[in-house]
């Protein structure tokens, strides 16, 4: 993987605004090529090669959790007994609302989960903390924007049709959902423009060659400190940066592809010495375990409840 690969992937997964994931879920290969001043065939071939290497496993379309009155949070914690880390991960995967477990080298984990209210979030944190045998070090909100779109059963059928293929043709979606092509196009435009859908990608870190996948979690002293310092952090990361989640008031999470661990260590030392930075954690990603089926079941349950309420 080289710098152009990183820049291409960043165009597909990094939103132009401060949303945590890409909101242009059908962003065209042509638009990416024009932005990077390369030809469209180069973009397609590079993405195809990353799929063939096993690094990209699939694309994933995710709904804005606000559609269901939910929020997404992330917790960073250390496992007290590293020898039992895999067993701990298996238990965490059974916790209500868990969507992803990112396993770092060493004792650290990052858990992404959805919750219905503050009490559910606190219960999740307490349970995960107990399973890890240590307190949650950092918890942050993913910061999805407010969304006024109301999700319907037909919308959900459409979303499931494009879940791993955002660029699927309207005719094919129509055939799978029994909706007219015109209805498919109208509903999809409504969902995309309403910031109801986001795109990310499933990856296998072990398939990478030439770069090291890592995450940088920055904890700022305040929202004001973050506002002042975050731009400098992003510009310093430069070509290492794959994507950034900056929606939380006092936290920022950066997904990186490192060419040199030593340079990353120097960057971390520089970062910790900057004004307004409370703490920073640089972790090498070992594995990402995704559990989007948990969210699918929650969506189906909420829609079924709404059906009964309006029956």
Secondary structure, DSSP 8 states (H G I E B T S, - for coil): --HHHHHHHHHHHS-SSS-SSBS-TT--HHHHHHHHTS-HHHHHHHHHHHHHHTSEEEEEEEE-GGGGT-EEEEEEEE-S-GGGHHHHHHHHTTSTTEEEEEEESSSEEEEEEEESSHHHHHHHHHHHHHHHTS-EEEEEE-----------HHHHHHHHHHTT-TT--HHHHHHHHT--HHHHHHHHHHHHHTT-EEEEEEE-GGG--SSEEEEEEEEESSHHHHHHHHHHHHHHHGGGEEEEE--SSSEEEEEEEES-HHHHHHHHHHHHTSTTEEEEEEEEEEEEEE-HHHHHHHHHHHHHHHHHHT-
